[in-house]
């Protein structure tokens, strides 16, 4: 689980890391880097804080610097977890942002989380000034969509125990970072069923 660092020093450190990422691309001078970083907001959220609630319009895109964000739906008063975003992953809802469509889901921080945030307006400005970033972003988004489609297909075609084994193989860090009831919801089972699955696998 992410520890809560000194907020100001932590955010300054993140900004320095972002500057280095731009510098490493080799296509930006100092003025370009200053302009690009100015368009990005760095913000830290406490455990349990929401980035987005059902009915709100998302006008921002997020990238996880550190921490974990859970996406879930509220169905008949019950939370249905659909995804966990962790370091290096981005959260972007193109339809909600560009077409001003209210979200049907929630985004909540599972732990202390630091995000780089860009508004839709700043993103347009970034891409207008640095076209290569738009191309890179589109490629990254397509890769994430492909991964999501593959994950959805795997979920549909496997049983809960197989889903848990896939979790152990591909995202084992979630087991120590996410409460069991949220993991159970993500796998489509009750917390009691998840306990039985873990026990069976342990015995094997």
Residue pairs with C-beta under 8 A, 6 or more apart in sequence:
1 111
1 112
1 176
1 177
2 66
2 67
2 68
2 111
2 112
2 113
2 114
3 112
4 44
4 46
4 112
7 44
10 44
10 114
11 42
11 43
11 44
11 114
14 42
14 65
14 114
14 116
15 37
15 42
17 65
18 37
18 40
18 42
18 116
19 33
19 37
22 28
22 32
22 33
22 36
22 37
23 33
25 132
27 132
28 36
28 130
32 129
32 130
35 129
36 126
36 129
36 130
36 133
39 118
39 122
39 123
39 125
39 126
40 116
40 117
40 118
40 122
41 116
41 117
41 118
41 119
42 65
42 114
42 115
42 116
42 117
43 114
43 115
43 117
44 112
44 113
44 114
44 115
45 51
45 67
45 109
45 112
45 113
45 114
45 115
46 109
46 112
47 109
47 110
47 111
47 112
47 113
48 108
48 109
49 108
49 109
50 106
50 107
50 108
50 109
51 62
51 69
51 91
51 107
51 108
51 109
51 115
52 58
52 103
52 105
52 106
52 107
53 103
53 106
54 73
54 74
54 102
54 103
54 104
54 105
54 106
55 102
55 103
56 102
56 103
57 96
57 97
57 100
57 101
57 102
57 103
58 93
58 96
58 97
58 103
59 97
59 119
59 120
60 97
60 117
60 118
60 119
60 120
61 90
61 91
61 92
61 97
61 117
61 118
61 120
61 123
62 69
62 85
62 90
62 91
62 92
62 107
62 115
62 116
62 117
63 88
63 89
63 90
63 91
63 115
63 116
63 117
64 85
64 86
64 87
64 88
64 89
64 90
64 91
64 113
64 114
64 115
65 87
65 114
65 115
65 116
66 87
66 113
66 114
67 86
67 87
67 109
67 110
67 111
67 112
67 113
67 114
67 115
68 84
68 85
68 86
68 109
68 110
68 111
68 113
68 174
68 177
68 178
69 84
69 85
69 86
69 91
69 107
69 108
69 109
69 110
69 113
69 115
70 81
70 83
70 84
70 85
70 107
70 108
70 109
70 110
70 178
70 182
71 81
71 82
71 83
71 84
71 85
71 91
71 105
71 106
71 107
72 79
72 80
72 81
72 82
72 105
72 106
72 108
72 182
72 185
73 79
73 80
73 82
73 104
73 105
73 106
74 80
74 106
79 182
79 185
80 185
81 182
81 183
81 185
81 186
82 105
82 186
83 148
83 186
84 110
84 171
84 174
84 178
84 186
85 91
86 171
86 173
86 174
86 177
89 144
90 140
90 141
90 144
91 107
92 141
93 103
95 101
96 102
96 103
97 120
98 120
110 177
110 178
110 179
110 182
111 177
118 126
126 133
126 134
127 133
127 134
127 137
154 163
154 166
155 163
155 188
158 166
160 187
160 188
160 189
160 193
160 194
160 197
161 197
161 200
161 201
163 187
163 188
164 187
164 194
164 197
164 198
164 201
165 201
167 174
167 175
167 183
167 187
168 175
174 183
175 183
178 186
180 191
180 194
180 195
181 191
183 194
184 190
184 191
184 193
184 194
187 194
189 197
